[in-house]
Amino acid sequence: MTCLPGQPCEEGRKRRTAMMALGMMAAIFIALSVASFTRSRGQVTPDAVHYGAYDAVQGKRVFQGYNCMGCHTLLGNGAYFGPDLTDVYEQAGPAWLEAFLPSAGGWPTGPAVQVQLQKAAVAADAGASGLDDYLKRYAGAAERVQRRGGQVSHMPNLPLTGEQVGQLIAFLKYTSAMNTEGWPPKPKVDGLASPLAWRAPASSAAATTAPAAAAAPAGNDPVAAGATLVKDFACASCHALDRSKLVGPGWGGLAGSQVALAGGGSAVADDAYLAESIRAPDAKVVAGFAAGTMPSYATMLTDDQVKAIVAYIRSLPGDGQ
């Protein structure tokens, strides 16, 4: 840029103005870059969020390893096949997640959530003393249990270990603690027109009642009573009623068979073995399955209820499966 003869020359002033503007933009860029490396800027960080012995950083690795965003979204990013998971911990709470994640092919019932609340760490993290208190605190859990409890979900059963479940819950606890400035927005729904949105048949009462009420005997037929208990506790979410392997061993033809145990040895799946597996599932772990996956039902079921479930398992055929 040059000055024309006889014209005022402002080249120097314009150059200085341009350099000052460039310098200001560079200073702002450097300041923002430095600020981006500060630990939180008032925002929660994953290393500061824990669920029991697990932290959110571990859970993020599990979340990414299973490509959960291939179906779900976080903060609106990801696929929209499944629901957004940003606030799922805040909505449904840890006990519901503990019941759902190991057997995601089926929706947890109220008794299934109650089983998880027996764990002191889960109850403490949830801040709930029992199932009724829990469902009052976590409206999302109450809605899921009432409308879908005991029904089949669209999500597959993933081979999650107990440790991975805890890590995932820690990560989801972190995402719920983030300041998302209102995301995800609450949808405006004019009624629930989709058949999938309607409350499941058989009323929600069976899904939310406490275990003692849900376990009412069906006349004098122990097999029928066992079938009712299996439905109320959503046992088939983890155990197939044939020989198929889900989260736990299949029940078809299990009674009376020889069962290989983890670590070597075997056991006969007689009534005593089946009852022990319900009350103390880690006493004899089946080969190919991990200890700590199934919770104990020792304080959830009476002796008669355990006998009824055993009678039901004994009634399941194993041929042709």
Contacts in CASP RR format, 6 or more apart in sequence:
PFRMAT RR
TARGET T0000
AUTHOR 0000-0000-0000
METHOD contacts of the structure
MODEL  1
MTCLPGQPCEEGRKRRTAMMALGMMAAIFIALSVASFTRSRGQVTPDAVH
YGAYDAVQGKRVFQGYNCMGCHTLLGNGAYFGPDLTDVYEQAGPAWLEAF
LPSAGGWPTGPAVQVQLQKAAVAADAGASGLDDYLKRYAGAAERVQRRGG
QVSHMPNLPLTGEQVGQLIAFLKYTSAMNTEGWPPKPKVDGLASPLAWRA
PASSAAATTAPAAAAAPAGNDPVAAGATLVKDFACASCHALDRSKLVGPG
WGGLAGSQVALAGGGSAVADDAYLAESIRAPDAKVVAGFAAGTMPSYATM
LTDDQVKAIVAYIRSLPGDGQ
1 11 0 8 1.000
1 14 0 8 1.000
2 11 0 8 1.000
3 9 0 8 1.000
3 11 0 8 1.000
35 41 0 8 1.000
39 45 0 8 1.000
40 48 0 8 1.000
43 178 0 8 1.000
43 179 0 8 1.000
44 174 0 8 1.000
44 177 0 8 1.000
44 178 0 8 1.000
44 179 0 8 1.000
46 55 0 8 1.000
46 56 0 8 1.000
46 57 0 8 1.000
46 60 0 8 1.000
46 171 0 8 1.000
46 174 0 8 1.000
47 55 0 8 1.000
47 56 0 8 1.000
47 57 0 8 1.000
49 55 0 8 1.000
49 56 0 8 1.000
49 170 0 8 1.000
49 173 0 8 1.000
49 174 0 8 1.000
49 177 0 8 1.000
50 56 0 8 1.000
50 170 0 8 1.000
51 94 0 8 1.000
51 125 0 8 1.000
51 166 0 8 1.000
51 167 0 8 1.000
51 169 0 8 1.000
51 170 0 8 1.000
51 173 0 8 1.000
52 121 0 8 1.000
52 125 0 8 1.000
52 166 0 8 1.000
52 170 0 8 1.000
54 163 0 8 1.000
54 166 0 8 1.000
54 167 0 8 1.000
54 169 0 8 1.000
54 170 0 8 1.000
55 167 0 8 1.000
55 170 0 8 1.000
56 170 0 8 1.000
56 171 0 8 1.000
56 173 0 8 1.000
56 174 0 8 1.000
58 167 0 8 1.000
58 170 0 8 1.000
58 171 0 8 1.000
59 164 0 8 1.000
59 166 0 8 1.000
59 167 0 8 1.000
59 168 0 8 1.000
59 170 0 8 1.000
59 171 0 8 1.000
60 171 0 8 1.000
60 174 0 8 1.000
61 167 0 8 1.000
62 160 0 8 1.000
62 164 0 8 1.000
62 167 0 8 1.000
62 168 0 8 1.000
62 171 0 8 1.000
63 69 0 8 1.000
63 168 0 8 1.000
63 171 0 8 1.000
66 158 0 8 1.000
66 160 0 8 1.000
68 85 0 8 1.000
69 77 0 8 1.000
69 78 0 8 1.000
69 79 0 8 1.000
70 78 0 8 1.000
70 79 0 8 1.000
70 81 0 8 1.000
71 79 0 8 1.000
71 81 0 8 1.000
71 82 0 8 1.000
71 155 0 8 1.000
72 78 0 8 1.000
72 79 0 8 1.000
72 81 0 8 1.000
72 82 0 8 1.000
72 83 0 8 1.000
72 84 0 8 1.000
72 85 0 8 1.000
73 79 0 8 1.000
73 80 0 8 1.000
73 82 0 8 1.000
73 83 0 8 1.000
73 84 0 8 1.000
73 85 0 8 1.000
73 86 0 8 1.000
73 184 0 8 1.000
74 84 0 8 1.000
74 85 0 8 1.000
74 86 0 8 1.000
74 175 0 8 1.000
75 84 0 8 1.000
75 86 0 8 1.000
75 175 0 8 1.000
75 180 0 8 1.000
75 183 0 8 1.000
75 184 0 8 1.000
76 84 0 8 1.000
76 86 0 8 1.000
76 183 0 8 1.000
76 184 0 8 1.000
82 154 0 8 1.000
82 155 0 8 1.000
84 184 0 8 1.000
85 172 0 8 1.000
85 175 0 8 1.000
86 175 0 8 1.000
86 176 0 8 1.000
86 178 0 8 1.000
86 180 0 8 1.000
86 183 0 8 1.000
86 184 0 8 1.000
87 175 0 8 1.000
87 176 0 8 1.000
87 180 0 8 1.000
87 184 0 8 1.000
88 97 0 8 1.000
88 172 0 8 1.000
88 175 0 8 1.000
88 176 0 8 1.000
89 97 0 8 1.000
89 169 0 8 1.000
89 172 0 8 1.000
89 173 0 8 1.000
89 175 0 8 1.000
89 176 0 8 1.000
90 176 0 8 1.000
91 138 0 8 1.000
91 139 0 8 1.000
91 140 0 8 1.000
91 141 0 8 1.000
91 176 0 8 1.000
92 100 0 8 1.000
92 138 0 8 1.000
92 140 0 8 1.000
92 141 0 8 1.000
92 144 0 8 1.000
93 126 0 8 1.000
93 134 0 8 1.000
93 137 0 8 1.000
93 138 0 8 1.000
93 141 0 8 1.000
94 116 0 8 1.000
94 122 0 8 1.000
94 125 0 8 1.000
94 126 0 8 1.000
94 169 0 8 1.000
94 173 0 8 1.000
95 113 0 8 1.000
95 116 0 8 1.000
95 117 0 8 1.000
95 122 0 8 1.000
95 123 0 8 1.000
95 126 0 8 1.000
95 128 0 8 1.000
95 134 0 8 1.000
95 141 0 8 1.000
96 108 0 8 1.000
96 113 0 8 1.000
96 116 0 8 1.000
96 138 0 8 1.000
96 140 0 8 1.000
96 141 0 8 1.000
96 144 0 8 1.000
96 145 0 8 1.000
97 165 0 8 1.000
97 168 0 8 1.000
97 169 0 8 1.000
97 172 0 8 1.000
98 116 0 8 1.000
98 119 0 8 1.000
98 122 0 8 1.000
98 165 0 8 1.000
98 166 0 8 1.000
98 169 0 8 1.000
99 108 0 8 1.000
99 112 0 8 1.000
99 113 0 8 1.000
99 115 0 8 1.000
99 116 0 8 1.000
99 234 0 8 1.000
100 106 0 8 1.000
100 107 0 8 1.000
100 108 0 8 1.000
101 158 0 8 1.000
101 160 0 8 1.000
101 165 0 8 1.000
101 168 0 8 1.000
101 169 0 8 1.000
102 157 0 8 1.000
102 160 0 8 1.000
102 162 0 8 1.000
102 165 0 8 1.000
102 238 0 8 1.000
102 247 0 8 1.000
102 293 0 8 1.000
103 157 0 8 1.000
103 234 0 8 1.000
103 237 0 8 1.000
103 238 0 8 1.000
103 246 0 8 1.000
103 247 0 8 1.000
104 153 0 8 1.000
104 155 0 8 1.000
104 156 0 8 1.000
104 157 0 8 1.000
104 158 0 8 1.000
105 152 0 8 1.000
105 153 0 8 1.000
105 155 0 8 1.000
105 156 0 8 1.000
105 157 0 8 1.000
105 237 0 8 1.000
106 149 0 8 1.000
106 150 0 8 1.000
106 151 0 8 1.000
106 152 0 8 1.000
106 153 0 8 1.000
106 155 0 8 1.000
106 234 0 8 1.000
106 237 0 8 1.000
107 144 0 8 1.000
107 145 0 8 1.000
107 148 0 8 1.000
107 149 0 8 1.000
107 150 0 8 1.000
107 151 0 8 1.000
107 152 0 8 1.000
107 153 0 8 1.000
107 234 0 8 1.000
107 237 0 8 1.000
108 144 0 8 1.000
108 145 0 8 1.000
108 149 0 8 1.000
108 150 0 8 1.000
108 234 0 8 1.000
108 237 0 8 1.000
109 145 0 8 1.000
109 149 0 8 1.000
109 150 0 8 1.000
109 206 0 8 1.000
109 207 0 8 1.000
109 208 0 8 1.000
109 214 0 8 1.000
109 232 0 8 1.000
109 233 0 8 1.000
109 234 0 8 1.000
110 131 0 8 1.000
110 135 0 8 1.000
110 145 0 8 1.000
110 149 0 8 1.000
110 207 0 8 1.000
110 208 0 8 1.000
110 209 0 8 1.000
110 214 0 8 1.000
111 209 0 8 1.000
111 210 0 8 1.000
111 211 0 8 1.000
111 214 0 8 1.000
111 215 0 8 1.000
111 232 0 8 1.000
111 233 0 8 1.000
111 234 0 8 1.000
111 300 0 8 1.000
112 233 0 8 1.000
112 234 0 8 1.000
112 237 0 8 1.000
113 131 0 8 1.000
113 134 0 8 1.000
113 135 0 8 1.000
113 141 0 8 1.000
113 145 0 8 1.000
114 130 0 8 1.000
114 131 0 8 1.000
114 210 0 8 1.000
114 211 0 8 1.000
114 300 0 8 1.000
115 233 0 8 1.000
115 295 0 8 1.000
115 297 0 8 1.000
115 300 0 8 1.000
116 122 0 8 1.000
116 295 0 8 1.000
117 123 0 8 1.000
117 126 0 8 1.000
117 128 0 8 1.000
117 130 0 8 1.000
117 131 0 8 1.000
117 134 0 8 1.000
118 295 0 8 1.000
118 296 0 8 1.000
118 299 0 8 1.000
118 300 0 8 1.000
119 295 0 8 1.000
123 129 0 8 1.000
123 130 0 8 1.000
126 134 0 8 1.000
126 137 0 8 1.000
126 138 0 8 1.000
127 133 0 8 1.000
127 137 0 8 1.000
128 134 0 8 1.000
128 137 0 8 1.000
128 138 0 8 1.000
131 208 0 8 1.000
131 210 0 8 1.000
132 210 0 8 1.000
134 141 0 8 1.000
135 141 0 8 1.000
135 142 0 8 1.000
135 145 0 8 1.000
135 208 0 8 1.000
136 142 0 8 1.000
142 208 0 8 1.000
145 204 0 8 1.000
145 207 0 8 1.000
145 208 0 8 1.000
146 199 0 8 1.000
146 204 0 8 1.000
146 207 0 8 1.000
146 208 0 8 1.000
147 197 0 8 1.000
147 198 0 8 1.000
147 199 0 8 1.000
147 200 0 8 1.000
147 204 0 8 1.000
148 200 0 8 1.000
149 200 0 8 1.000
149 204 0 8 1.000
149 207 0 8 1.000
149 234 0 8 1.000
150 200 0 8 1.000
150 207 0 8 1.000
150 231 0 8 1.000
150 234 0 8 1.000
150 237 0 8 1.000
151 200 0 8 1.000
157 237 0 8 1.000
157 238 0 8 1.000
157 246 0 8 1.000
157 247 0 8 1.000
160 168 0 8 1.000
161 290 0 8 1.000
161 293 0 8 1.000
162 290 0 8 1.000
162 292 0 8 1.000
162 293 0 8 1.000
192 198 0 8 1.000
200 207 0 8 1.000
206 214 0 8 1.000
206 231 0 8 1.000
206 232 0 8 1.000
207 232 0 8 1.000
209 232 0 8 1.000
211 232 0 8 1.000
211 233 0 8 1.000
211 300 0 8 1.000
211 301 0 8 1.000
214 229 0 8 1.000
214 232 0 8 1.000
214 233 0 8 1.000
215 228 0 8 1.000
215 229 0 8 1.000
215 232 0 8 1.000
215 301 0 8 1.000
215 302 0 8 1.000
215 305 0 8 1.000
216 228 0 8 1.000
217 225 0 8 1.000
217 304 0 8 1.000
217 308 0 8 1.000
218 224 0 8 1.000
218 225 0 8 1.000
218 226 0 8 1.000
218 227 0 8 1.000
218 228 0 8 1.000
219 225 0 8 1.000
222 307 0 8 1.000
222 308 0 8 1.000
222 311 0 8 1.000
222 312 0 8 1.000
223 308 0 8 1.000
223 311 0 8 1.000
223 312 0 8 1.000
223 315 0 8 1.000
225 305 0 8 1.000
225 308 0 8 1.000
225 311 0 8 1.000
225 312 0 8 1.000
226 305 0 8 1.000
226 308 0 8 1.000
226 309 0 8 1.000
226 311 0 8 1.000
226 312 0 8 1.000
227 312 0 8 1.000
229 235 0 8 1.000
229 301 0 8 1.000
229 305 0 8 1.000
229 308 0 8 1.000
229 309 0 8 1.000
229 312 0 8 1.000
230 236 0 8 1.000
230 309 0 8 1.000
230 312 0 8 1.000
233 297 0 8 1.000
233 300 0 8 1.000
235 309 0 8 1.000
237 246 0 8 1.000
237 247 0 8 1.000
238 246 0 8 1.000
238 247 0 8 1.000
238 248 0 8 1.000
238 294 0 8 1.000
239 246 0 8 1.000
239 247 0 8 1.000
239 248 0 8 1.000
239 249 0 8 1.000
239 250 0 8 1.000
239 251 0 8 1.000
240 246 0 8 1.000
240 250 0 8 1.000
240 251 0 8 1.000
240 252 0 8 1.000
241 250 0 8 1.000
241 251 0 8 1.000
241 252 0 8 1.000
241 316 0 8 1.000
242 250 0 8 1.000
242 251 0 8 1.000
242 252 0 8 1.000
242 316 0 8 1.000
242 318 0 8 1.000
242 321 0 8 1.000
243 250 0 8 1.000
243 252 0 8 1.000
243 253 0 8 1.000
243 318 0 8 1.000
243 321 0 8 1.000
244 250 0 8 1.000
244 321 0 8 1.000
247 293 0 8 1.000
248 286 0 8 1.000
248 289 0 8 1.000
248 293 0 8 1.000
248 294 0 8 1.000
249 259 0 8 1.000
249 286 0 8 1.000
249 289 0 8 1.000
251 313 0 8 1.000
251 316 0 8 1.000
252 313 0 8 1.000
252 316 0 8 1.000
252 317 0 8 1.000
252 318 0 8 1.000
252 321 0 8 1.000
253 316 0 8 1.000
253 317 0 8 1.000
253 318 0 8 1.000
253 319 0 8 1.000
253 321 0 8 1.000
254 269 0 8 1.000
254 274 0 8 1.000
254 313 0 8 1.000
254 316 0 8 1.000
255 269 0 8 1.000
255 270 0 8 1.000
255 271 0 8 1.000
255 274 0 8 1.000
255 310 0 8 1.000
255 313 0 8 1.000
255 314 0 8 1.000
255 316 0 8 1.000
256 268 0 8 1.000
256 269 0 8 1.000
256 270 0 8 1.000
257 268 0 8 1.000
257 269 0 8 1.000
258 266 0 8 1.000
258 267 0 8 1.000
258 268 0 8 1.000
258 269 0 8 1.000
259 266 0 8 1.000
259 267 0 8 1.000
259 268 0 8 1.000
259 269 0 8 1.000
259 273 0 8 1.000
259 284 0 8 1.000
259 286 0 8 1.000
260 266 0 8 1.000
260 286 0 8 1.000
260 287 0 8 1.000
261 267 0 8 1.000
261 284 0 8 1.000
261 285 0 8 1.000
261 286 0 8 1.000
261 287 0 8 1.000
262 285 0 8 1.000
262 286 0 8 1.000
262 287 0 8 1.000
262 288 0 8 1.000
262 289 0 8 1.000
262 291 0 8 1.000
263 287 0 8 1.000
264 287 0 8 1.000
267 273 0 8 1.000
267 284 0 8 1.000
271 307 0 8 1.000
271 310 0 8 1.000
271 314 0 8 1.000
273 284 0 8 1.000
274 309 0 8 1.000
274 310 0 8 1.000
274 313 0 8 1.000
274 314 0 8 1.000
275 306 0 8 1.000
275 307 0 8 1.000
275 310 0 8 1.000
276 283 0 8 1.000
276 284 0 8 1.000
277 283 0 8 1.000
277 284 0 8 1.000
278 297 0 8 1.000
278 301 0 8 1.000
278 306 0 8 1.000
278 309 0 8 1.000
278 310 0 8 1.000
279 296 0 8 1.000
279 297 0 8 1.000
279 298 0 8 1.000
279 301 0 8 1.000
279 306 0 8 1.000
280 296 0 8 1.000
280 298 0 8 1.000
281 292 0 8 1.000
281 293 0 8 1.000
281 294 0 8 1.000
281 295 0 8 1.000
281 296 0 8 1.000
282 291 0 8 1.000
282 292 0 8 1.000
282 294 0 8 1.000
285 291 0 8 1.000
297 306 0 8 1.000
301 309 0 8 1.000
END
